[in-house]
Each structure stands twice: as C-alpha cells, then as structure tokens.
C-alpha cells in the first residue's frame, strides 16, 4: 500500500511544471486559500495585507465518538516573501455520552517563499512553526507539549491543474502524555478548475512512530469543492476518507476572506 501512494506522489511531482503564474501575484486582494486541504501551498499574502481562514471539521471513528474542531488561520504579509501565520483552535468531543470542550493549542509560524517557478522544485517555501501548550491534556484539547515543526512546500502547475506537495517534521518538548516525541507527515494535493469551481483531491499520511505512545502509519484521501463568489472570498466543503491506519472519517466546511490592506508598501 505504501509503495502505491509513494509512486502516485512521485508521478505527480514529475508531471507538475511551474509554467503558470498564480492569480494572487497580480491581485493582492484575491484570496489564496489553503483550505480545505491538509497540504498548504507556497503563497504568501502581499506585504501589508491580511487574510483570515475559518473552518469547522467533524471527525468520527464511530457513531458515538465525534470531535468537532473549529480552526482559524490569520495570515499577515510582513514582506513580499514572508508571511506570519497564527492558528488558534477550539474543539468539542463526544465519547460514550461524555462531552468535553475547550480551546486547543495555538500555533505561530513564518512562511518564507524562497523560490518562484524553479525548474526543479517549482515554487518552493519553508514554514517553521511553534505550537504552544494552550490546550488541556485532561480535556483532550491539547498535547501538553511545546512543538517545533518544519514544513517543506513545493507548488507547481500543469496547464490548469495545480499541485502542492508537503513534507513535515515535528519535535516535541515536555512530558509525553498521549503523543510521541517525533512525528512526520506528507501530503500531495491537486486542484482542477471545473464549471466555475475548483475540485480538490488530496492524499496525505502520517508515517508510523515508535515509543510508548507510538502509532501505526495512516493514509487518507480528501476530496472537496471550492467556490469563489468574489475575488476576495472563498467557500469550501470537503470530505476525508481513511485508507490505512487509524484515521477518522471527516467532513469539513469553511471560508477564506482577504480582509484587505492594513498598511501601504512601496
């Protein structure tokens, strides 16, 4: 199974070509959504501009085991190639008739767009981030650890089809209650314009981890639709279906709003 997903990911990387400029490079007020996919793209908000993403996700392993996650993402363009990301979360879970709710961990990151339209990597960016233990371990809304992560991002296009590939690594500091010291992830996402909308298809996975809280590998598929009623507004809905390992089914919905320019730049 893992060989199959690896071959598909490699094929996507070979087919993608950095031959088209993104619309946001011409219009700083046009949204560049990272939703609803797990993968992110290389786009950075224009300097002095801000964008807000918000979404709700319902995860379930069984009929009586649900988790409702609300996630925000505030993006602020610091320079033409650097963006500040702030990601607060809140979640409510139900299991065997017991409900718990609270704010989750807060993540702060800096995305740096290092390359545009490279022949080998396409457009390439790095996203280092820190997750702070603002959630509750007892309520299951946080890990109780401070996490340092690095995400490598490659984005390219083949005719009208966009392609984003991510590789990530996380190291955690602090007591390990329900997680592991180190973890990795991969994601490959594509977007196809169709009948005035964008159809999203993505594969993502978490390789297995060792230790007391180790987990087996998991792979899932995400498919969804994005609608853009205004250049500065996007709405979306998506579904996640597990393929391998302990990965919940999920339904997601949300929006992206390019708020506008906060300060003028040269």
N, C-alpha and C positions, 0 to 999 in steps of 0.2 A: 504493500500500500504506500509506504513512504517513498519508494522508488518512483511510483506513478506520479505522485504530487511533485516530486523533485524534477522529473522530466518535463511536466507541464510548465513549471515555473521557468526552467531553462529555455523552453521553447518560446515563452512569452518575451523573455529578455532578448532573444535573438531576433524575433520578428519586429520588436518595437524600434522605431527610429526617431531621433529628435528633429523632425523635419517641419514642424508646425509650431508657431509661437502661440502661447496661451492668450486668451482674450483679455485676462486681467493685466497683461503687460501694456495694453493700450488704454484701458479704462480702470483707473484705480478704485472707482466706485462700484465695479462689478464684483459680485460675490465669487469666492473661490472656495467652495465647500470641501471640508474634509469628511463630512458626514456623507452617507451613513456607514461608510466602510470602516473596517478596523485600521487599514492602511492609511497613511497620510501622504500628501504629495509635497513637492518642493516649494510650492508657492509661499511667498511671504507678503503680508499686507504692505501696501505702499507706505513709505515713511510719513508719519503724522496722521495716518488713517487707522481706524479701529473697526473690528468686526466681531460679532457675537454669534456663537452657535449654542443651541439648546436642544436637548433631546431626551426622550423617555424610552427606556428599554425594559421589557418584561421577560425575565428568564424563568424557565421552569424545567425541572427534571421529572416531576410527576404532578398530578392534578392538585395535590395538597402541599406542594413545595415550590413556591414562587418567590422571586425577588424583583422588585420594581426599582429601577435605578434612574435617577434624574441627573444628567450631566450637563454642565455648562462649559463653554470654552471662550475665554476672552482673548482676542488677538490684537496686539498693538504694534504697528510698524515703527521700529526705532531708527532704522536706516533703510536705504533701498534694498538691502540684502539680509537684514536681521529683524526678527520678529519676537516679541515677548508673548509667551503663552501662559495663561492661568486657567487651571481646570479644577473647579470645585465640584463636589458630588454629594448627593443625598440618596439614601436608599431605605426601602421598607421590605422586610421579608416575612413570609408566612410559611410555617412548617408545623404540621400536625396540630393545627388550631392555635398556635402561638405566634403572635405578631411582634416584631421589633423594628424600630425605626431610628434614624439619626443621620447626622452629617458624616460623610466619608472623608477619606484622606484628600489633602489639597496638593496638587502638583504644579510646579512652576518650571518652565523651560524656555530655552532660547533656540530658535531655529535660524540657522545660517545657510543661506543659499550660496553654495561655493562655486558651482559651475552651471552655465546655461548652454544647453544644446551641444554637449560634448559628443564626439563620435563614439566613444566607448561607454560612457556612463549615462548618456542622455543629460538631462538636467539633474544635478546632484546637490543634496543638502544633508546637514547633520543636525540632530536635535538632542542635545544633552538636557537632562531634566532632573529635578529633585522632588521626591514625594515626601511630604511631611506627615507625621502620625497624628492627624487631627481627628480621625475617626475613632470609634470604640471597638476594641477587641471583644469585649463582653457581648456587645450587640451584633457583632459580626459586620460592622460597617468600616472596619479598618484592620490593618495588619499589625499595628503597634511598632512598626519599623520605619526608619528613615531610608528611603530607596534612592540610589543614584543610578540613572539609566542613560544609555546612549542608543540613539536610533539613527540608522543609515537609510537614506531615502533616495531612490532613483525614479525619475519620471520621464516618460517619453511618449511619442505618438506614432502611430502607423496609419497614415491617411486621416480618417476621422476618429479612430479609436485611440483613447488614452490608456496608458499603462503605468501603474505605480508599483514598485517593489520595495519592501521594507525588511530590514534585519535589525533586531533589537537585543540588547543585553541589559540585565538589571542585577545590581548587587545591593543587598540589604544589610543595614546596620541595626543592632539592637536584638532583643530577645525574640526568638522564633517560636511563635505560638501555633500558627496554622499555615505557615508558608515556609519556603526554603531560602537558603542564603543567596543562591544564584539562580537565575532563570533566563531563558531566551525566547524569542518569538520570531516568526516570519510571516509575511503577508504579501500576496500578489493580487492586485485589484485592477479591473478594467472598466471603462465607461464608453458606451456607444450611443450617439445621438439617434433617436428614433421617434418619429411622429411628434416632434416638438418637445420631447422629454429626453432624459438620459437614463439608459438602462445600465445598472451596475451589477457586476458579477465579480466575486472575490473568493479566494481560498486563503485561509490563514491557519496557523497552527502553533502549538507550544510543545517543543521537544521535551522529552521526559527529564525528570530531575531525580536526584538521589537524596539520601539523608532520611531522618526520621519522618519528615513531612513530604517525602518525595512523591511524585505523581507520574503516571504513565503518559506517553505522548498523546496529544489530542489534535484533531484536524476537523475543520468545519467549513461550510460553504455559506456565503452571504449573497443574497440577490435582492435587488430593490430598484426603485424608480425615483429620480429627482425631477422636480418641476420648478421652473424659474418664471413666475408670473411677472416679475420685474427684474431688471438687471441687478438690482441691489438686494433681492430677496429670493431665497430658495427654500422649498419644502421637500420633504422626502419621507419615504416609508420603505422598510426593508425587513427581511426575514433571515434567520440563521438556522441552518440545519446541521446537526452534528454528523460527522462521517466516521470518526475513530476516536476512542477515548471518552473520558467524562467531560463532555461539553454540552451545556444546556441548549434546548430549543429556545428561540427568542424572536420577538417582534419589536421593531424599533420605529419611531416616528419623531420628526423634529423639524427645525428650520435653521437657516443661516441668514443673518441680517448685517449688511455692510452699513454701519451706522453713519459713517462719513468722516470728514477730515477734522481732526482736533487742532492741528496747527499747520501752518503753511511751511513748505520747504522750497528750496531753490531747485 
